[in-house]
Amino acid sequence: VFVILGSTYTGTFEDVQAMSDELDKYEAQTGIHVPIHVDAASGGFVAPFAYPKYTWDFKIPRVQSINASGHKYGMSS
């Protein structure tokens, strides 16, 4: 499952922790582990500074990969 941290057009963040919580419930019911990829191409440059208490990264055990791409940095400011 991928979660978007910083939509290109609106800048909104999807709730990574809430998705992880839902996937925990799914895993408890089915035994199927589903990891999370965070698409942080825009928000990854902003979230740590603008929202320091927002949990979205490897602090969430289900997050297995994150991308933060410099080509989107100009759109994140």
mmCIF file of the N, C-alpha and C atoms, coordinates in Angstrom:
data_MODEL
# 
_entry.id   MODEL 
# 
loop_
_atom_site.group_PDB 
_atom_site.id 
_atom_site.type_symbol 
_atom_site.label_atom_id 
_atom_site.label_alt_id 
_atom_site.label_comp_id 
_atom_site.label_asym_id 
_atom_site.label_entity_id 
_atom_site.label_seq_id 
_atom_site.pdbx_PDB_ins_code 
_atom_site.Cartn_x 
_atom_site.Cartn_y 
_atom_site.Cartn_z 
_atom_site.occupancy 
_atom_site.B_iso_or_equiv 
_atom_site.pdbx_formal_charge 
_atom_site.auth_seq_id 
_atom_site.auth_comp_id 
_atom_site.auth_asym_id 
_atom_site.auth_atom_id 
_atom_site.pdbx_PDB_model_num 
ATOM 1   N N  . VAL A 1 1  ? 0.860  -1.162  0.000  1.00 0.00 ? 1  VAL A N  1 
ATOM 2   C CA . VAL A 1 1  ? 0.000  0.000   0.000  1.00 0.00 ? 1  VAL A CA 1 
ATOM 3   C C  . VAL A 1 1  ? 0.902  1.218   0.000  1.00 0.00 ? 1  VAL A C  1 
ATOM 4   N N  . PHE A 1 2  ? 0.561  2.222   -0.800 1.00 0.00 ? 2  PHE A N  1 
ATOM 5   C CA . PHE A 1 2  ? 1.324  3.459   -0.725 1.00 0.00 ? 2  PHE A CA 1 
ATOM 6   C C  . PHE A 1 2  ? 0.435  4.568   -0.195 1.00 0.00 ? 2  PHE A C  1 
ATOM 7   N N  . VAL A 1 3  ? 1.066  5.459   0.564  1.00 0.00 ? 3  VAL A N  1 
ATOM 8   C CA . VAL A 1 3  ? 0.385  6.586   1.175  1.00 0.00 ? 3  VAL A CA 1 
ATOM 9   C C  . VAL A 1 3  ? 1.103  7.843   0.697  1.00 0.00 ? 3  VAL A C  1 
ATOM 10  N N  . ILE A 1 4  ? 0.344  8.850   0.314  1.00 0.00 ? 4  ILE A N  1 
ATOM 11  C CA . ILE A 1 4  ? 0.927  10.069  -0.249 1.00 0.00 ? 4  ILE A CA 1 
ATOM 12  C C  . ILE A 1 4  ? 1.111  11.116  0.838  1.00 0.00 ? 4  ILE A C  1 
ATOM 13  N N  . LEU A 1 5  ? 2.325  11.591  0.954  1.00 0.00 ? 5  LEU A N  1 
ATOM 14  C CA . LEU A 1 5  ? 2.653  12.638  1.915  1.00 0.00 ? 5  LEU A CA 1 
ATOM 15  C C  . LEU A 1 5  ? 2.964  13.903  1.119  1.00 0.00 ? 5  LEU A C  1 
ATOM 16  N N  . GLY A 1 6  ? 1.926  14.645  0.811  1.00 0.00 ? 6  GLY A N  1 
ATOM 17  C CA . GLY A 1 6  ? 2.091  15.880  0.063  1.00 0.00 ? 6  GLY A CA 1 
ATOM 18  C C  . GLY A 1 6  ? 1.645  15.745  -1.371 1.00 0.00 ? 6  GLY A C  1 
ATOM 19  N N  . SER A 1 7  ? 0.353  15.827  -1.595 1.00 0.00 ? 7  SER A N  1 
ATOM 20  C CA . SER A 1 7  ? -0.182 15.784  -2.948 1.00 0.00 ? 7  SER A CA 1 
ATOM 21  C C  . SER A 1 7  ? 0.412  16.920  -3.770 1.00 0.00 ? 7  SER A C  1 
ATOM 22  N N  . THR A 1 8  ? 0.757  16.639  -5.001 1.00 0.00 ? 8  THR A N  1 
ATOM 23  C CA . THR A 1 8  ? 1.386  17.641  -5.864 1.00 0.00 ? 8  THR A CA 1 
ATOM 24  C C  . THR A 1 8  ? 0.536  18.899  -5.996 1.00 0.00 ? 8  THR A C  1 
ATOM 25  N N  . TYR A 1 9  ? -0.774 18.756  -6.105 1.00 0.00 ? 9  TYR A N  1 
ATOM 26  C CA . TYR A 1 9  ? -1.619 19.907  -6.394 1.00 0.00 ? 9  TYR A CA 1 
ATOM 27  C C  . TYR A 1 9  ? -2.190 20.595  -5.168 1.00 0.00 ? 9  TYR A C  1 
ATOM 28  N N  . THR A 1 10 ? -2.425 19.841  -4.100 1.00 0.00 ? 10 THR A N  1 
ATOM 29  C CA . THR A 1 10 ? -3.050 20.454  -2.920 1.00 0.00 ? 10 THR A CA 1 
ATOM 30  C C  . THR A 1 10 ? -2.132 20.504  -1.712 1.00 0.00 ? 10 THR A C  1 
ATOM 31  N N  . GLY A 1 11 ? -1.069 19.711  -1.716 1.00 0.00 ? 11 GLY A N  1 
ATOM 32  C CA . GLY A 1 11 ? -0.152 19.669  -0.591 1.00 0.00 ? 11 GLY A CA 1 
ATOM 33  C C  . GLY A 1 11 ? -0.664 18.860  0.594  1.00 0.00 ? 11 GLY A C  1 
ATOM 34  N N  . THR A 1 12 ? -1.837 18.250  0.465  1.00 0.00 ? 12 THR A N  1 
ATOM 35  C CA . THR A 1 12 ? -2.417 17.517  1.591  1.00 0.00 ? 12 THR A CA 1 
ATOM 36  C C  . THR A 1 12 ? -1.648 16.222  1.867  1.00 0.00 ? 12 THR A C  1 
ATOM 37  N N  . PHE A 1 13 ? -1.653 15.845  3.126  1.00 0.00 ? 13 PHE A N  1 
ATOM 38  C CA . PHE A 1 13 ? -1.014 14.610  3.564  1.00 0.00 ? 13 PHE A CA 1 
ATOM 39  C C  . PHE A 1 13 ? -2.085 13.571  3.821  1.00 0.00 ? 13 PHE A C  1 
ATOM 40  N N  . GLU A 1 14 ? -1.871 12.359  3.368  1.00 0.00 ? 14 GLU A N  1 
ATOM 41  C CA . GLU A 1 14 ? -2.710 11.248  3.798  1.00 0.00 ? 14 GLU A CA 1 
ATOM 42  C C  . GLU A 1 14 ? -2.181 10.784  5.154  1.00 0.00 ? 14 GLU A C  1 
ATOM 43  N N  . ASP A 1 15 ? -3.030 10.196  5.962  1.00 0.00 ? 15 ASP A N  1 
ATOM 44  C CA . ASP A 1 15 ? -2.669 9.828   7.331  1.00 0.00 ? 15 ASP A CA 1 
ATOM 45  C C  . ASP A 1 15 ? -1.981 8.464   7.353  1.00 0.00 ? 15 ASP A C  1 
ATOM 46  N N  . VAL A 1 16 ? -0.658 8.486   7.445  1.00 0.00 ? 16 VAL A N  1 
ATOM 47  C CA . VAL A 1 16 ? 0.131  7.256   7.405  1.00 0.00 ? 16 VAL A CA 1 
ATOM 48  C C  . VAL A 1 16 ? -0.168 6.379   8.620  1.00 0.00 ? 16 VAL A C  1 
ATOM 49  N N  . GLN A 1 17 ? -0.254 6.989   9.799  1.00 0.00 ? 17 GLN A N  1 
ATOM 50  C CA . GLN A 1 17 ? -0.526 6.215   11.010 1.00 0.00 ? 17 GLN A CA 1 
ATOM 51  C C  . GLN A 1 17 ? -1.900 5.553   10.952 1.00 0.00 ? 17 GLN A C  1 
ATOM 52  N N  . ALA A 1 18 ? -2.894 6.275   10.476 1.00 0.00 ? 18 ALA A N  1 
ATOM 53  C CA . ALA A 1 18 ? -4.245 5.702   10.368 1.00 0.00 ? 18 ALA A CA 1 
ATOM 54  C C  . ALA A 1 18 ? -4.259 4.530   9.395  1.00 0.00 ? 18 ALA A C  1 
ATOM 55  N N  . MET A 1 19 ? -3.539 4.654   8.286  1.00 0.00 ? 19 MET A N  1 
ATOM 56  C CA . MET A 1 19 ? -3.466 3.536   7.337  1.00 0.00 ? 19 MET A CA 1 
ATOM 57  C C  . MET A 1 19 ? -2.784 2.349   7.976  1.00 0.00 ? 19 MET A C  1 
ATOM 58  N N  . SER A 1 20 ? -1.716 2.600   8.724  1.00 0.00 ? 20 SER A N  1 
ATOM 59  C CA . SER A 1 20 ? -1.030 1.516   9.418  1.00 0.00 ? 20 SER A CA 1 
ATOM 60  C C  . SER A 1 20 ? -1.961 0.822   10.409 1.00 0.00 ? 20 SER A C  1 
ATOM 61  N N  . ASP A 1 21 ? -2.742 1.604   11.130 1.00 0.00 ? 21 ASP A N  1 
ATOM 62  C CA . ASP A 1 21 ? -3.694 1.043   12.091 1.00 0.00 ? 21 ASP A CA 1 
ATOM 63  C C  . ASP A 1 21 ? -4.720 0.139   11.391 1.00 0.00 ? 21 ASP A C  1 
ATOM 64  N N  . GLU A 1 22 ? -5.224 0.591   10.238 1.00 0.00 ? 22 GLU A N  1 
ATOM 65  C CA . GLU A 1 22 ? -6.184 -0.214  9.479  1.00 0.00 ? 22 GLU A CA 1 
ATOM 66  C C  . GLU A 1 22 ? -5.532 -1.502  8.976  1.00 0.00 ? 22 GLU A C  1 
ATOM 67  N N  . LEU A 1 23 ? -4.292 -1.402  8.532  1.00 0.00 ? 23 LEU A N  1 
ATOM 68  C CA . LEU A 1 23 ? -3.596 -2.593  8.056  1.00 0.00 ? 23 LEU A CA 1 
ATOM 69  C C  . LEU A 1 23 ? -3.277 -3.551  9.204  1.00 0.00 ? 23 LEU A C  1 
ATOM 70  N N  . ASP A 1 24 ? -3.066 -3.016  10.401 1.00 0.00 ? 24 ASP A N  1 
ATOM 71  C CA . ASP A 1 24 ? -2.886 -3.876  11.578 1.00 0.00 ? 24 ASP A CA 1 
ATOM 72  C C  . ASP A 1 24 ? -4.147 -4.700  11.822 1.00 0.00 ? 24 ASP A C  1 
ATOM 73  N N  . LYS A 1 25 ? -5.311 -4.055  11.709 1.00 0.00 ? 25 LYS A N  1 
ATOM 74  C CA . LYS A 1 25 ? -6.585 -4.763  11.882 1.00 0.00 ? 25 LYS A CA 1 
ATOM 75  C C  . LYS A 1 25 ? -6.747 -5.844  10.812 1.00 0.00 ? 25 LYS A C  1 
ATOM 76  N N  . TYR A 1 26 ? -6.418 -5.488  9.576  1.00 0.00 ? 26 TYR A N  1 
ATOM 77  C CA . TYR A 1 26 ? -6.513 -6.439  8.471  1.00 0.00 ? 26 TYR A CA 1 
ATOM 78  C C  . TYR A 1 26 ? -5.608 -7.641  8.717  1.00 0.00 ? 26 TYR A C  1 
ATOM 79  N N  . GLU A 1 27 ? -4.385 -7.366  9.168  1.00 0.00 ? 27 GLU A N  1 
ATOM 80  C CA . GLU A 1 27 ? -3.453 -8.453  9.439  1.00 0.00 ? 27 GLU A CA 1 
ATOM 81  C C  . GLU A 1 27 ? -3.946 -9.344  10.580 1.00 0.00 ? 27 GLU A C  1 
ATOM 82  N N  . ALA A 1 28 ? -4.532 -8.731  11.603 1.00 0.00 ? 28 ALA A N  1 
ATOM 83  C CA . ALA A 1 28 ? -5.062 -9.510  12.722 1.00 0.00 ? 28 ALA A CA 1 
ATOM 84  C C  . ALA A 1 28 ? -6.178 -10.448 12.259 1.00 0.00 ? 28 ALA A C  1 
ATOM 85  N N  . GLN A 1 29 ? -6.967 -10.022 11.286 1.00 0.00 ? 29 GLN A N  1 
ATOM 86  C CA . GLN A 1 29 ? -8.086 -10.825 10.785 1.00 0.00 ? 29 GLN A CA 1 
ATOM 87  C C  . GLN A 1 29 ? -7.658 -11.892 9.785  1.00 0.00 ? 29 GLN A C  1 
ATOM 88  N N  . THR A 1 30 ? -6.645 -11.563 8.974  1.00 0.00 ? 30 THR A N  1 
ATOM 89  C CA . THR A 1 30 ? -6.298 -12.444 7.851  1.00 0.00 ? 30 THR A CA 1 
ATOM 90  C C  . THR A 1 30 ? -4.930 -13.104 7.956  1.00 0.00 ? 30 THR A C  1 
ATOM 91  N N  . GLY A 1 31 ? -4.055 -12.535 8.777  1.00 0.00 ? 31 GLY A N  1 
ATOM 92  C CA . GLY A 1 31 ? -2.685 -13.032 8.850  1.00 0.00 ? 31 GLY A CA 1 
ATOM 93  C C  . GLY A 1 31 ? -1.797 -12.520 7.736  1.00 0.00 ? 31 GLY A C  1 
ATOM 94  N N  . ILE A 1 32 ? -2.335 -11.687 6.880  1.00 0.00 ? 32 ILE A N  1 
ATOM 95  C CA . ILE A 1 32 ? -1.575 -11.154 5.742  1.00 0.00 ? 32 ILE A CA 1 
ATOM 96  C C  . ILE A 1 32 ? -0.935 -9.830  6.143  1.00 0.00 ? 32 ILE A C  1 
ATOM 97  N N  . HIS A 1 33 ? 0.399  -9.763  6.020  1.00 0.00 ? 33 HIS A N  1 
ATOM 98  C CA . HIS A 1 33 ? 1.131  -8.542  6.338  1.00 0.00 ? 33 HIS A CA 1 
ATOM 99  C C  . HIS A 1 33 ? 1.249  -7.685  5.075  1.00 0.00 ? 33 HIS A C  1 
ATOM 100 N N  . VAL A 1 34 ? 0.824  -6.447  5.164  1.00 0.00 ? 34 VAL A N  1 
ATOM 101 C CA . VAL A 1 34 ? 0.907  -5.518  4.040  1.00 0.00 ? 34 VAL A CA 1 
ATOM 102 C C  . VAL A 1 34 ? 1.782  -4.340  4.470  1.00 0.00 ? 34 VAL A C  1 
ATOM 103 N N  . PRO A 1 35 ? 2.939  -4.168  3.851  1.00 0.00 ? 35 PRO A N  1 
ATOM 104 C CA . PRO A 1 35 ? 3.800  -3.045  4.196  1.00 0.00 ? 35 PRO A CA 1 
ATOM 105 C C  . PRO A 1 35 ? 3.301  -1.745  3.569  1.00 0.00 ? 35 PRO A C  1 
ATOM 106 N N  . ILE A 1 36 ? 3.865  -0.641  4.026  1.00 0.00 ? 36 ILE A N  1 
ATOM 107 C CA . ILE A 1 36 ? 3.508  0.681   3.508  1.00 0.00 ? 36 ILE A CA 1 
ATOM 108 C C  . ILE A 1 36 ? 4.721  1.302   2.837  1.00 0.00 ? 36 ILE A C  1 
ATOM 109 N N  . HIS A 1 37 ? 4.479  1.913   1.678  1.00 0.00 ? 37 HIS A N  1 
ATOM 110 C CA . HIS A 1 37 ? 5.452  2.776   1.015  1.00 0.00 ? 37 HIS A CA 1 
ATOM 111 C C  . HIS A 1 37 ? 4.912  4.192   1.125  1.00 0.00 ? 37 HIS A C  1 
ATOM 112 N N  . VAL A 1 38 ? 5.726  5.122   1.599  1.00 0.00 ? 38 VAL A N  1 
ATOM 113 C CA . VAL A 1 38 ? 5.306  6.517   1.712  1.00 0.00 ? 38 VAL A CA 1 
ATOM 114 C C  . VAL A 1 38 ? 5.872  7.288   0.530  1.00 0.00 ? 38 VAL A C  1 
ATOM 115 N N  . ASP A 1 39 ? 4.972  7.807   -0.284 1.00 0.00 ? 39 ASP A N  1 
ATOM 116 C CA . ASP A 1 39 ? 5.369  8.672   -1.398 1.00 0.00 ? 39 ASP A CA 1 
ATOM 117 C C  . ASP A 1 39 ? 5.477  10.082  -0.837 1.00 0.00 ? 39 ASP A C  1 
ATOM 118 N N  . ALA A 1 40 ? 6.685  10.449  -0.446 1.00 0.00 ? 40 ALA A N  1 
ATOM 119 C CA . ALA A 1 40 ? 6.921  11.743  0.193  1.00 0.00 ? 40 ALA A CA 1 
ATOM 120 C C  . ALA A 1 40 ? 7.676  12.682  -0.741 1.00 0.00 ? 40 ALA A C  1 
ATOM 121 N N  . ALA A 1 41 ? 7.415  12.560  -2.034 1.00 0.00 ? 41 ALA A N  1 
ATOM 122 C CA . ALA A 1 41 ? 8.148  13.344  -3.012 1.00 0.00 ? 41 ALA A CA 1 
ATOM 123 C C  . ALA A 1 41 ? 8.041  14.848  -2.750 1.00 0.00 ? 41 ALA A C  1 
ATOM 124 N N  . SER A 1 42 ? 6.913  15.300  -2.255 1.00 0.00 ? 42 SER A N  1 
ATOM 125 C CA . SER A 1 42 ? 6.759  16.723  -1.910 1.00 0.00 ? 42 SER A CA 1 
ATOM 126 C C  . SER A 1 42 ? 6.838  16.928  -0.407 1.00 0.00 ? 42 SER A C  1 
ATOM 127 N N  . GLY A 1 43 ? 6.010  16.242  0.343  1.00 0.00 ? 43 GLY A N  1 
ATOM 128 C CA . GLY A 1 43 ? 5.884  16.470  1.769  1.00 0.00 ? 43 GLY A CA 1 
ATOM 129 C C  . GLY A 1 43 ? 7.069  16.038  2.608  1.00 0.00 ? 43 GLY A C  1 
ATOM 130 N N  . GLY A 1 44 ? 7.877  15.138  2.100  1.00 0.00 ? 44 GLY A N  1 
ATOM 131 C CA . GLY A 1 44 ? 9.028  14.673  2.860  1.00 0.00 ? 44 GLY A CA 1 
ATOM 132 C C  . GLY A 1 44 ? 10.025 15.761  3.169  1.00 0.00 ? 44 GLY A C  1 
ATOM 133 N N  . PHE A 1 45 ? 10.024 16.818  2.389  1.00 0.00 ? 45 PHE A N  1 
ATOM 134 C CA . PHE A 1 45 ? 10.923 17.941  2.626  1.00 0.00 ? 45 PHE A CA 1 
ATOM 135 C C  . PHE A 1 45 ? 10.328 18.955  3.590  1.00 0.00 ? 45 PHE A C  1 
ATOM 136 N N  . VAL A 1 46 ? 9.024  18.903  3.792  1.00 0.00 ? 46 VAL A N  1 
ATOM 137 C CA . VAL A 1 46 ? 8.329  19.897  4.606  1.00 0.00 ? 46 VAL A CA 1 
ATOM 138 C C  . VAL A 1 46 ? 7.888  19.336  5.955  1.00 0.00 ? 46 VAL A C  1 
ATOM 139 N N  . ALA A 1 47 ? 7.347  18.143  5.962  1.00 0.00 ? 47 ALA A N  1 
ATOM 140 C CA . ALA A 1 47 ? 6.736  17.568  7.165  1.00 0.00 ? 47 ALA A CA 1 
ATOM 141 C C  . ALA A 1 47 ? 7.653  17.575  8.392  1.00 0.00 ? 47 ALA A C  1 
ATOM 142 N N  . PRO A 1 48 ? 8.920  17.188  8.277  1.00 0.00 ? 48 PRO A N  1 
ATOM 143 C CA . PRO A 1 48 ? 9.740  17.147  9.484  1.00 0.00 ? 48 PRO A CA 1 
ATOM 144 C C  . PRO A 1 48 ? 9.900  18.502  10.171 1.00 0.00 ? 48 PRO A C  1 
ATOM 145 N N  . PHE A 1 49 ? 9.785  19.573  9.418  1.00 0.00 ? 49 PHE A N  1 
ATOM 146 C CA . PHE A 1 49 ? 9.987  20.910  9.969  1.00 0.00 ? 49 PHE A CA 1 
ATOM 147 C C  . PHE A 1 49 ? 8.671  21.613  10.289 1.00 0.00 ? 49 PHE A C  1 
ATOM 148 N N  . ALA A 1 50 ? 7.708  21.482  9.407  1.00 0.00 ? 50 ALA A N  1 
ATOM 149 C CA . ALA A 1 50 ? 6.428  22.161  9.607  1.00 0.00 ? 50 ALA A CA 1 
ATOM 150 C C  . ALA A 1 50 ? 5.536  21.427  10.607 1.00 0.00 ? 50 ALA A C  1 
ATOM 151 N N  . TYR A 1 51 ? 5.667  20.105  10.661 1.00 0.00 ? 51 TYR A N  1 
ATOM 152 C CA . TYR A 1 51 ? 4.825  19.281  11.539 1.00 0.00 ? 51 TYR A CA 1 
ATOM 153 C C  . TYR A 1 51 ? 5.704  18.281  12.289 1.00 0.00 ? 51 TYR A C  1 
ATOM 154 N N  . PRO A 1 52 ? 6.558  18.733  13.194 1.00 0.00 ? 52 PRO A N  1 
ATOM 155 C CA . PRO A 1 52 ? 7.522  17.834  13.832 1.00 0.00 ? 52 PRO A CA 1 
ATOM 156 C C  . PRO A 1 52 ? 6.899  16.709  14.654 1.00 0.00 ? 52 PRO A C  1 
ATOM 157 N N  . LYS A 1 53 ? 5.659  16.844  15.079 1.00 0.00 ? 53 LYS A N  1 
ATOM 158 C CA . LYS A 1 53 ? 5.012  15.789  15.867 1.00 0.00 ? 53 LYS A CA 1 
ATOM 159 C C  . LYS A 1 53 ? 4.217  14.812  14.997 1.00 0.00 ? 53 LYS A C  1 
ATOM 160 N N  . TYR A 1 54 ? 4.134  15.079  13.709 1.00 0.00 ? 54 TYR A N  1 
ATOM 161 C CA . TYR A 1 54 ? 3.392  14.213  12.790 1.00 0.00 ? 54 TYR A CA 1 
ATOM 162 C C  . TYR A 1 54 ? 4.223  12.963  12.502 1.00 0.00 ? 54 TYR A C  1 
ATOM 163 N N  . THR A 1 55 ? 3.666  11.805  12.779 1.00 0.00 ? 55 THR A N  1 
ATOM 164 C CA . THR A 1 55 ? 4.385  10.549  12.563 1.00 0.00 ? 55 THR A CA 1 
ATOM 165 C C  . THR A 1 55 ? 4.012  9.984   11.198 1.00 0.00 ? 55 THR A C  1 
ATOM 166 N N  . TRP A 1 56 ? 5.021  9.819   10.352 1.00 0.00 ? 56 TRP A N  1 
ATOM 167 C CA . TRP A 1 56 ? 4.766  9.357   8.994  1.00 0.00 ? 56 TRP A CA 1 
ATOM 168 C C  . TRP A 1 56 ? 5.893  8.492   8.427  1.00 0.00 ? 56 TRP A C  1 
ATOM 169 N N  . ASP A 1 57 ? 6.985  8.358   9.163  1.00 0.00 ? 57 ASP A N  1 
ATOM 170 C CA . ASP A 1 57 ? 8.188  7.759   8.596  1.00 0.00 ? 57 ASP A CA 1 
ATOM 171 C C  . ASP A 1 57 ? 8.485  6.386   9.200  1.00 0.00 ? 57 ASP A C  1 
ATOM 172 N N  . PHE A 1 58 ? 9.763  6.017   9.278  1.00 0.00 ? 58 PHE A N  1 
ATOM 173 C CA . PHE A 1 58 ? 10.153 4.692   9.741  1.00 0.00 ? 58 PHE A CA 1 
ATOM 174 C C  . PHE A 1 58 ? 9.885  4.465   11.229 1.00 0.00 ? 58 PHE A C  1 
ATOM 175 N N  . LYS A 1 59 ? 9.390  5.470   11.918 1.00 0.00 ? 59 LYS A N  1 
ATOM 176 C CA . LYS A 1 59 ? 8.957  5.262   13.305 1.00 0.00 ? 59 LYS A CA 1 
ATOM 177 C C  . LYS A 1 59 ? 7.732  4.343   13.338 1.00 0.00 ? 59 LYS A C  1 
ATOM 178 N N  . ILE A 1 60 ? 7.009  4.280   12.243 1.00 0.00 ? 60 ILE A N  1 
ATOM 179 C CA . ILE A 1 60 ? 5.877  3.360   12.098 1.00 0.00 ? 60 ILE A CA 1 
ATOM 180 C C  . ILE A 1 60 ? 6.440  2.063   11.522 1.00 0.00 ? 60 ILE A C  1 
ATOM 181 N N  . PRO A 1 61 ? 6.410  0.981   12.286 1.00 0.00 ? 61 PRO A N  1 
ATOM 182 C CA . PRO A 1 61 ? 7.055  -0.261  11.834 1.00 0.00 ? 61 PRO A CA 1 
ATOM 183 C C  . PRO A 1 61 ? 6.597  -0.775  10.469 1.00 0.00 ? 61 PRO A C  1 
ATOM 184 N N  . ARG A 1 62 ? 5.369  -0.513  10.090 1.00 0.00 ? 62 ARG A N  1 
ATOM 185 C CA . ARG A 1 62 ? 4.853  -1.015  8.818  1.00 0.00 ? 62 ARG A CA 1 
ATOM 186 C C  . ARG A 1 62 ? 5.438  -0.254  7.622  1.00 0.00 ? 62 ARG A C  1 
ATOM 187 N N  . VAL A 1 63 ? 5.986  0.937   7.842  1.00 0.00 ? 63 VAL A N  1 
ATOM 188 C CA . VAL A 1 63 ? 6.594  1.711   6.752  1.00 0.00 ? 63 VAL A CA 1 
ATOM 189 C C  . VAL A 1 63 ? 7.905  1.038   6.371  1.00 0.00 ? 63 VAL A C  1 
ATOM 190 N N  . GLN A 1 64 ? 7.961  0.549   5.140  1.00 0.00 ? 64 GLN A N  1 
ATOM 191 C CA . GLN A 1 64 ? 9.138  -0.171  4.660  1.00 0.00 ? 64 GLN A CA 1 
ATOM 192 C C  . GLN A 1 64 ? 9.979  0.638   3.683  1.00 0.00 ? 64 GLN A C  1 
ATOM 193 N N  . SER A 1 65 ? 9.373  1.647   3.058  1.00 0.00 ? 65 SER A N  1 
ATOM 194 C CA . SER A 1 65 ? 10.132 2.459   2.107  1.00 0.00 ? 65 SER A CA 1 
ATOM 195 C C  . SER A 1 65 ? 9.515  3.848   2.009  1.00 0.00 ? 65 SER A C  1 
ATOM 196 N N  . ILE A 1 66 ? 10.379 4.801   1.681  1.00 0.00 ? 66 ILE A N  1 
ATOM 197 C CA . ILE A 1 66 ? 9.968  6.200   1.535  1.00 0.00 ? 66 ILE A CA 1 
ATOM 198 C C  . ILE A 1 66 ? 10.729 6.765   0.342  1.00 0.00 ? 66 ILE A C  1 
ATOM 199 N N  . ASN A 1 67 ? 10.040 7.530   -0.485 1.00 0.00 ? 67 ASN A N  1 
ATOM 200 C CA . ASN A 1 67 ? 10.779 8.279   -1.501 1.00 0.00 ? 67 ASN A CA 1 
ATOM 201 C C  . ASN A 1 67 ? 10.561 9.767   -1.264 1.00 0.00 ? 67 ASN A C  1 
ATOM 202 N N  . ALA A 1 68 ? 11.609 10.512  -1.409 1.00 0.00 ? 68 ALA A N  1 
ATOM 203 C CA . ALA A 1 68 ? 11.554 11.973  -1.345 1.00 0.00 ? 68 ALA A CA 1 
ATOM 204 C C  . ALA A 1 68 ? 12.421 12.458  -2.495 1.00 0.00 ? 68 ALA A C  1 
ATOM 205 N N  . SER A 1 69 ? 11.800 13.049  -3.471 1.00 0.00 ? 69 SER A N  1 
ATOM 206 C CA . SER A 1 69 ? 12.473 13.363  -4.718 1.00 0.00 ? 69 SER A CA 1 
ATOM 207 C C  . SER A 1 69 ? 12.726 14.855  -4.851 1.00 0.00 ? 69 SER A C  1 
ATOM 208 N N  . GLY A 1 70 ? 13.957 15.203  -5.104 1.00 0.00 ? 70 GLY A N  1 
ATOM 209 C CA . GLY A 1 70 ? 14.342 16.601  -5.258 1.00 0.00 ? 70 GLY A CA 1 
ATOM 210 C C  . GLY A 1 70 ? 13.617 17.328  -6.368 1.00 0.00 ? 70 GLY A C  1 
ATOM 211 N N  . HIS A 1 71 ? 13.164 16.613  -7.390 1.00 0.00 ? 71 HIS A N  1 
ATOM 212 C CA . HIS A 1 71 ? 12.489 17.291  -8.495 1.00 0.00 ? 71 HIS A CA 1 
ATOM 213 C C  . HIS A 1 71 ? 11.150 17.879  -8.076 1.00 0.00 ? 71 HIS A C  1 
ATOM 214 N N  . LYS A 1 72 ? 10.611 17.460  -6.934 1.00 0.00 ? 72 LYS A N  1 
ATOM 215 C CA . LYS A 1 72 ? 9.348  17.998  -6.456 1.00 0.00 ? 72 LYS A CA 1 
ATOM 216 C C  . LYS A 1 72 ? 9.559  19.083  -5.398 1.00 0.00 ? 72 LYS A C  1 
ATOM 217 N N  . TYR A 1 73 ? 10.792 19.299  -4.972 1.00 0.00 ? 73 TYR A N  1 
ATOM 218 C CA . TYR A 1 73 ? 11.041 20.210  -3.862 1.00 0.00 ? 73 TYR A CA 1 
ATOM 219 C C  . TYR A 1 73 ? 10.465 21.598  -4.125 1.00 0.00 ? 73 TYR A C  1 
ATOM 220 N N  . GLY A 1 74 ? 10.601 22.109  -5.330 1.00 0.00 ? 74 GLY A N  1 
ATOM 221 C CA . GLY A 1 74 ? 10.103 23.444  -5.643 1.00 0.00 ? 74 GLY A CA 1 
ATOM 222 C C  . GLY A 1 74 ? 8.610  23.571  -5.461 1.00 0.00 ? 74 GLY A C  1 
ATOM 223 N N  . MET A 1 75 ? 7.887  22.474  -5.611 1.00 0.00 ? 75 MET A N  1 
ATOM 224 C CA . MET A 1 75 ? 6.434  22.511  -5.468 1.00 0.00 ? 75 MET A CA 1 
ATOM 225 C C  . MET A 1 75 ? 6.008  22.368  -4.016 1.00 0.00 ? 75 MET A C  1 
ATOM 226 N N  . SER A 1 76 ? 6.933  22.080  -3.111 1.00 0.00 ? 76 SER A N  1 
ATOM 227 C CA . SER A 1 76 ? 6.568  21.843  -1.715 1.00 0.00 ? 76 SER A CA 1 
ATOM 228 C C  . SER A 1 76 ? 6.683  23.083  -0.862 1.00 0.00 ? 76 SER A C  1 
ATOM 229 N N  . SER A 1 77 ? 7.203  24.158  -1.412 1.00 0.00 ? 77 SER A N  1 
ATOM 230 C CA . SER A 1 77 ? 7.368  25.373  -0.597 1.00 0.00 ? 77 SER A CA 1 
ATOM 231 C C  . SER A 1 77 ? 6.211  26.323  -0.738 1.00 0.00 ? 77 SER A C  1 
# 
